[in-house]
Amino acid sequence: MTDKTEMNKRMEEMAGQLPGVMKALMGLHSEVVKDGALSARTKELIMVGIAVALRCEPCLWKHVPEAVSLGATREEIMEAVSTAIVMAGGPAAAYGSLVVQKILEELNV
């Protein structure tokens, strides 16, 4: 089972146990990622940077593929990682190099 598949399964289980909370979270997510003053692609790239800074691998398995599906390039994703490195330092560099590269390789980007 891939990390993304496992994460989706866990999120479904959470939705079964916390339906109101998860419905509210998904509603918030849907509202936030809509095109607005910032494009949905730009917002996904921001979330990639935040996920690296927070060292949230499941978040990266969600937001890197989503950014790619919205047209983000490898270069744009790596630039988002670079912003996380500025904000979070060495641990973000180590984490970003491991996880994001692994995801991009799996996506063939």
C-alpha positions in Angstrom: 0.0 0.0 0.0 1.4 3.4 -1.0 1.8 6.2 1.6 -1.0 8.1 -0.2 -3.4 5.1 -0.2 -2.7 4.5 3.5 -3.2 8.2 4.3 -6.5 8.2 2.4 -7.6 5.1 4.3 -6.7 6.7 7.7 -8.6 9.9 6.8 -11.7 7.8 5.9 -11.4 6.0 9.2 -11.2 9.4 11.0 -14.2 10.6 9.1 -16.1 7.6 10.4 -15.1 8.4 13.9 -15.3 12.2 13.7 -17.8 12.9 10.9 -18.6 16.5 11.9 -15.0 17.5 12.4 -13.7 15.9 9.2 -16.6 17.3 7.2 -15.8 20.8 8.5 -12.1 20.3 7.8 -12.8 19.1 4.2 -15.2 22.1 3.7 -12.5 24.5 4.9 -9.9 22.9 2.7 -12.2 23.1 -0.4 -12.9 26.7 0.3 -9.3 27.6 0.8 -7.9 25.9 -2.3 -10.3 27.6 -4.7 -8.9 30.0 -7.2 -9.0 33.6 -5.8 -6.5 36.3 -5.6 -4.0 33.4 -5.5 -4.5 30.5 -7.9 -5.2 27.0 -6.5 -1.8 25.9 -7.8 -0.1 28.7 -5.9 -2.0 27.7 -2.7 -0.9 24.1 -3.2 2.7 25.2 -3.5 2.4 27.2 -0.3 1.0 24.1 1.4 4.0 22.0 0.1 6.3 24.5 1.7 4.4 24.5 5.0 4.3 20.7 5.0 8.1 20.5 4.6 8.6 23.1 7.4 6.3 21.1 9.7 7.8 17.8 8.5 4.4 16.3 7.7 4.9 13.5 5.2 1.2 12.6 4.8 0.6 16.3 4.0 3.3 16.1 1.3 1.7 13.0 -0.2 -1.5 15.0 -0.6 -0.2 18.4 -1.7 2.8 17.5 -4.0 0.6 15.4 -6.3 -2.2 18.0 -6.1 0.2 20.8 -7.1 1.5 18.6 -10.0 -2.1 18.0 -11.1 -2.7 21.7 -11.2 0.4 22.2 -13.4 3.2 22.8 -11.0 6.6 21.9 -12.2 9.4 20.1 -10.4 11.2 23.5 -10.3 8.3 25.2 -8.7 7.8 22.5 -6.1 11.5 22.6 -5.2 11.3 26.4 -4.9 8.4 26.0 -2.5 10.7 23.6 -0.6 13.4 26.3 -0.6 11.0 28.7 1.2 10.5 26.1 3.9 14.3 25.8 4.3 14.6 29.5 4.8 11.8 29.5 7.4 12.6 26.2 9.2 16.4 25.7 8.6 18.4 22.5 8.4 15.8 20.1 9.5 13.5 21.3 6.6 16.4 20.9 4.1 17.0 17.3 5.2 13.3 16.5 5.3 12.5 18.1 2.0 15.4 16.4 0.2 14.2 13.0 1.4 10.4 13.2 1.1 9.7 15.6 -1.7 12.3 13.9 -4.0 10.7 10.5 -3.3 7.3 11.8 -4.1 8.4 13.5 -7.3 10.2 10.4 -8.4 7.1 8.3 -7.9 5.1 10.9 -9.9 7.8 10.9 -12.7 7.9 14.7 -12.4 
